[in-house]
Amino acid sequence: MRDQELYARWLGVGTRIGFVVLIVSFFVYVFGLLEPHVQPRELARLWGMPVDRYVAAINGPTGWGWLRYLGRGDYLNYLGVALLASVTAVCYARVIPALTRVQAVIAALQIAVLLGAALLS
Amino acid sequence: MEWWIWPLALFAVTFAIGVVAVLAGVGGGVLFVPIVGAVFPFHLDFVRAAGLLVALTSSLSAAPSLLAGGLASLRLAMPLALVGSITSIVGALIGFALPTGAVQVALGAAILAIAAFMWRAGRSEHPRVGEPDALATALQMHGVYRDEATGRDVHWKVHRTPAALVVFAGIGLLAGMFGLGAGWANVPAFNLLMGAPLKLSVGTSGLLLSVVDTSAAWVYVNRGAVLPLVVVPSILGAMLGAKIGARLLHVTPGPVVRNIVLAVLVIAGGRALLKGLGI
């Protein structure tokens, strides 16, 4: 069960890193240590809109455009979310060498699906 | 109303959801979207995104210890997670393509159906499995784990894998479309359909959720539907609540709480349905 132990170890470390980044960035945001793209007071007027109208109203980024906004307190939080959403693909890649051929194919397909979701959706 | 009241209220509500979900033996993800969608002023797009991320972070934090303890199986989860993650992406895309009213109606109907399913679904500690099917054999979906409660090694194998692939495709679609955690469906599918032992089913459900929800989460991230003021208090509240719930587990009547949760689901699902119909 080396594959399972490896997966567990990498998942544990990756998840902890993602959590720390998410929590720290959230406090940076709510305590105003970095200027947000949308002030919380303004956000409260907009969060009842569908996401497409909201993004248009704030002239906000879609896709990976948030990377250009990492200097803004609110979009800094996307970094933690993206890390948490990347951990699984990294774990799959790490265990491929320990899997049987059929399982390795499934793992490779899973990584392709995750990358497709991240890059194309 | 001041803006900061909403994240604080959200933290309080998700804390309560976290406590109750553990006591009732259901995933908090299935409670989050209907309750928060009904009570808070956020658009359903943001609520679905937050619900998915709450379910994702809960499963990510639980999976390492479940895997290390042998109570989740990577081999069992991998093929089913692959199918579920593809359909969860499709579900998330459909959710954004449909008008909000249609999603509300579908969510309400889904929640009512889930409540009925949870009311009826049974569980089997160690289901009897005859011969594993050819696919389960080829994918080596079998193993052994140590049951610490009895001190025995439990050997397990599964069957009906092709049917399970279809079922998990449907579960993934619902999870992605509505941002619902899918433990309510994963566990019976592993346990009653495939014949996996109950403890392994619960553990592997958590692992599978971490993969399926990750796929759909990217769709929500790429649309810009992640509002930190909604997502982070929800995650913190649900996780803290789950920890407290686990401590209260032995002093609380589980069946009573479970019935209350089912009643809440019926009310929240009915409200979503009526809201979607404009009533």
Interface residues (C-beta under 8 A of the other chain):
Chain A: M1 D3 Q4 E5 Y7 A8 R9 L11 G12 T15 G18 F19 L22 I23 S25 F26 Y29 V30 P40 R41 L43 A44 W47 G48 M49 P50 V51 D52 Y54 V55 G60 P61 T62 G63 W64 W66 D74 N77 Y78 V81 A82 L84 A85 V87 T88 A89 V95 T100 V102 Q103 I106 A107 L109 Q110 V113 L114 G116 A117 A118 S121
Chain B: W3 W4 W6 P7 P41 F42 H43 D45 F46 A49 L53 L56 T57 L60 S61 A63 P64 S65 L67 A68 G70 S73 L74 R75 M78 P79 A81 L82 S85 I86 I89 A92 L93 F96 T100 A138 L139 Q140 G143 S210 V211 T214 S215 A216 A217 W218 V219 V221 N222 R223 G224 A225 V226 L227 P228 L229 V230 V231 V232 I235 L236
